[in-house]
Amino acid sequence: MAEVKLLTEFYHLPEYQTLAGYKAKGGYAVLPTALKMQPQAIIDEVKASGLRGRGGAGFPTGMKWGFLPKNGEPRYLLCNADEGEPGTFKDRMMMERAPHQLIEGMIISAFAVGSHKGYIYVRGEYVYPIEVLNKAIKEAYDAGLLGKNILGSGFDFDLDVYRGAGAYICGEETGMISSLEGLKGQPKLKPPFPAVQGYLRKPTIVNNVETLAAVTYIIKDGAAAYRKHGTEKSAGTKLFSVSGNVMKPGNYEVPLGYPLMDLIMKECGGMKPGRKLKAIIPGGSSAPILTAEECAKANMDYESLAGLGSMLGSGAVIVMDDSQCMVDMLGVLTHFYAHESCGQCTPCREGTGWLDKILHSILEGRGRLQDIDLLIKVADNMKGKTICALSDAAALPVLSFVNKFRDEFEFYVREGRSKVKGTTYAENNH
């Protein structure tokens, strides 16, 4: 097994960013065919492909589309390009290098679900991708690929980019919908689910950038061709954003089920000279950490990682070598989640703050041994008790870091310094 470039085949070509360059490589060729299909036939093909949401939840895409009520109400297609999960940067690359791939996927998807209005919700910091998207959307309108009566099909679809304000919580689909409606970016209680009552209380489908781009490939080459890659339950390819202590960090597209250590050692060139693998966060900062021994057994698919007590998530692979202090690493994560909690739910609002305070008291040399168990107790009390998954996203790393690297936390409490680095928090952050 090696890299398989279904989506990223032409990403190295600067001209692929433009309409002319995208068309030269077969872009928009399948669109006229798709617009002549029955919408249900497109949904069935996506179902048959086994495509699952690429934003983190991994829910079957065709099944999600099937939840839309057949009530004749206007419905919306939203692309979630918020990408706020630490360690994740694949969607940014996709928007920068292949904006028309996303636009074509959205047109086909909108036709399938009967939507005439779509939004691409992009995180506020992504200034350049937003510029690229707006330029591509204008090109598509000028070419009759967006707007009224697309390619003479009788199908209308309008598309806009909406720039968020940089809140992590708006990556959660109902939080994103709240923001898009002009409200405070806070998640909403489910049910009703967005497919039934979403944006402006109308049926709404929310899909990730990578998910929508994959629809173009599936309709072009068929579900069977897509299923040739990946595993039975985790079909197709996936983009993984690899960062940390590897020789070649970056985005890699490989079949789902690809061995984690092959991704690190073959695609990413292995660890830095003289360093050994210590741990990997396999699916973004909210995924429980894996030890080096667990990494050796891990395949990059939903089932394998769940079997190891972690998750594929957004596909952000954060690699740590033996020079990294796990207390320091967890300190970064707890601070992030305390900062990003929207404050709506008490267990999350208070819990993320408590985790941050306890962890930083350890880092600053004021920790007690009982604080380590207190971290576990607070994290346990945060799981599964809030409107969205941010509380769990903060709790799960704490539980996995402390349980798997407890000796480092105990050493930090007893000695007031890192077991790995031999330095204090103040010295590290001077």
SULPEGI-V141900 format. One record per backbone hydrogen bond with DSSP energy under -0.5 kcal/mol. NH is the residue of the N-H (numbers start at 1). CO is the residue of the C=O. E is the energy in kcal/mol with one decimal. If there is no record, write none. Layout:
# SULPEGI-V141900
((NH CO E) (NH CO E))
This chain:
# SULPEGI-V141900
((4 253 -1.6) (6 4 -1.3) (11 8 -1.5) (13 10 -1.8) (14 12 -0.6) (16 13 -1.6) (17 14 -1.4) (18 15 -1.8) (21 15 -0.6) (22 18 -2.4) (23 19 -2.6) (24 20 -2.0) (25 21 -0.7) (25 22 -0.8) (26 23 -2.0) (27 22 -2.6) (29 26 -1.5) (32 28 -0.6) (34 30 -2.6) (35 31 -2.5) (36 33 -1.2) (37 33 -0.7) (37 34 -1.0) (41 38 -1.1) (42 38 -1.4) (43 39 -2.1) (44 40 -2.7) (45 41 -1.9) (46 42 -2.4) (47 43 -2.4) (48 44 -2.7) (49 45 -1.6) (50 46 -0.7) (50 47 -1.1) (51 46 -1.0) (53 59 -2.8) (58 53 -0.6) (61 51 -2.4) (62 51 -0.5) (64 60 -2.0) (65 61 -2.3) (66 62 -1.7) (67 63 -0.6) (67 64 -1.3) (68 65 -1.5) (69 195 -0.6) (71 69 -1.3) (76 203 -2.2) (77 117 -1.9) (78 76 -0.5) (78 205 -3.4) (79 119 -3.2) (80 78 -0.6) (80 207 -3.0) (81 79 -1.1) (81 121 -2.4) (88 85 -2.2) (93 89 -1.2) (94 90 -2.3) (95 91 -2.6) (96 92 -2.3) (97 93 -2.7) (98 94 -2.2) (101 98 -0.7) (102 98 -1.2) (103 99 -2.2) (104 100 -2.9) (105 101 -1.9) (106 102 -2.3) (107 103 -2.4) (108 104 -2.4) (109 105 -2.3) (110 106 -2.9) (111 107 -2.3) (112 108 -2.1) (113 109 -2.1) (114 110 -1.1) (115 110 -2.6) (116 75 -0.8) (117 75 -0.6) (118 158 -2.7) (119 77 -1.7) (120 160 -2.5) (121 79 -2.7) (121 119 -0.6) (122 120 -0.8) (122 162 -2.6) (123 81 -1.4) (126 123 -1.7) (127 125 -2.1) (130 126 -1.7) (131 127 -1.9) (132 128 -2.4) (133 129 -2.7) (134 130 -2.6) (135 131 -2.1) (136 132 -2.4) (137 133 -2.8) (138 134 -2.0) (139 135 -2.1) (140 136 -2.4) (141 137 -2.4) (142 138 -2.7) (143 139 -1.5) (144 141 -1.8) (145 140 -3.0) (146 140 -0.9) (147 157 -3.4) (150 155 -3.0) (151 144 -1.2) (152 149 -2.1) (153 150 -2.3) (157 147 -2.3) (158 116 -2.0) (160 118 -1.7) (162 120 -2.9) (163 161 -0.5) (164 122 -3.4) (164 162 -0.6) (168 166 -0.5) (170 167 -1.4) (171 168 -2.1) (172 169 -1.5) (176 172 -2.7) (177 173 -1.9) (178 174 -2.2) (179 175 -2.1) (180 176 -2.5) (181 177 -1.8) (182 179 -1.6) (183 178 -2.5) (186 184 -2.5) (196 193 -2.0) (197 193 -2.8) (198 202 -3.0) (201 198 -2.3) (202 199 -2.0) (204 194 -2.3) (205 76 -2.7) (207 78 -2.5) (207 205 -0.5) (209 80 -0.9) (212 208 -2.3) (213 209 -2.3) (214 210 -1.9) (215 211 -1.1) (216 212 -0.8) (216 213 -0.6) (217 213 -1.0) (218 214 -2.4) (219 215 -2.5) (220 216 -1.8) (221 217 -3.0) (222 218 -2.0) (226 222 -1.6) (227 223 -2.5) (228 224 -0.7) (228 225 -0.5) (229 226 -1.5) (231 234 -3.0) (235 50 -0.7) (236 226 -0.5) (236 229 -2.9) (238 254 -2.5) (240 252 -3.0) (241 315 -2.3) (242 240 -0.8) (242 250 -3.1) (243 241 -0.5) (243 317 -2.6) (245 319 -2.1) (246 244 -1.9) (247 270 -2.4) (248 268 -2.3) (250 242 -2.0) (252 240 -2.3) (254 238 -2.0) (254 252 -0.7) (255 2 -0.6) (256 236 -2.5) (257 300 -1.9) (258 255 -1.4) (258 300 -0.5) (260 298 -2.7) (263 259 -2.0) (264 260 -2.0) (265 261 -3.1) (266 262 -2.3) (267 262 -1.5) (268 263 -1.7) (270 264 -2.6) (272 245 -0.8) (275 272 -2.1) (278 320 -2.7) (279 320 -1.9) (280 290 -2.2) (281 318 -2.4) (282 280 -0.7) (282 288 -0.5) (283 284 -0.6) (284 316 -2.7) (285 86 -1.2) (287 284 -2.4) (290 280 -2.7) (292 278 -1.3) (295 291 -2.5) (296 292 -1.3) (297 294 -1.3) (298 294 -0.6) (298 295 -0.9) (300 258 -3.3) (301 299 -2.2) (305 301 -1.9) (306 302 -1.7) (307 303 -2.1) (308 304 -0.8) (309 306 -1.6) (310 305 -2.9) (314 283 -1.4) (315 312 -2.0) (317 241 -2.8) (317 315 -0.7) (318 281 -2.8) (318 316 -0.7) (319 243 -2.7) (319 317 -0.7) (320 279 -2.7) (322 276 -1.6) (324 321 -1.9) (326 324 -0.6) (329 325 -2.2) (330 326 -2.3) (331 327 -1.9) (332 328 -1.6) (333 329 -1.6) (334 330 -2.9) (335 331 -1.7) (336 332 -1.8) (337 333 -2.3) (338 334 -2.1) (339 335 -2.0) (340 336 -2.0) (341 337 -1.4) (349 345 -3.2) (350 346 -2.7) (351 346 -0.7) (351 347 -0.9) (352 348 -2.4) (353 349 -0.8) (354 350 -2.5) (355 351 -2.7) (356 352 -2.0) (357 353 -2.4) (358 354 -3.0) (359 355 -2.5) (360 356 -2.4) (361 357 -1.7) (362 358 -1.7) (363 359 -2.3) (364 360 -2.0) (365 362 -1.6) (366 361 -2.9) (367 361 -0.7) (371 368 -1.6) (372 368 -0.5) (372 369 -1.3) (373 369 -0.7) (374 370 -1.8) (375 371 -2.2) (376 372 -1.4) (377 373 -2.5) (378 374 -2.8) (379 375 -2.4) (380 376 -2.6) (381 377 -1.8) (382 378 -0.6) (382 379 -1.1) (383 379 -0.9) (383 380 -0.6) (385 382 -1.1) (393 389 -2.6) (394 390 -1.7) (395 391 -2.0) (396 392 -3.0) (397 393 -0.6) (398 394 -0.9) (399 395 -2.4) (400 396 -2.3) (401 397 -3.1) (402 398 -2.5) (403 399 -2.1) (404 400 -2.0) (405 401 -2.1) (408 405 -1.2) (409 405 -1.1) (410 406 -2.7) (411 407 -2.2) (412 408 -2.0) (413 409 -2.0) (414 410 -2.5) (415 411 -3.1) (416 412 -1.9) (418 423 -3.1) (422 418 -1.6) (425 363 -0.8) (428 424 -2.0) (429 425 -1.7) (430 427 -0.7))
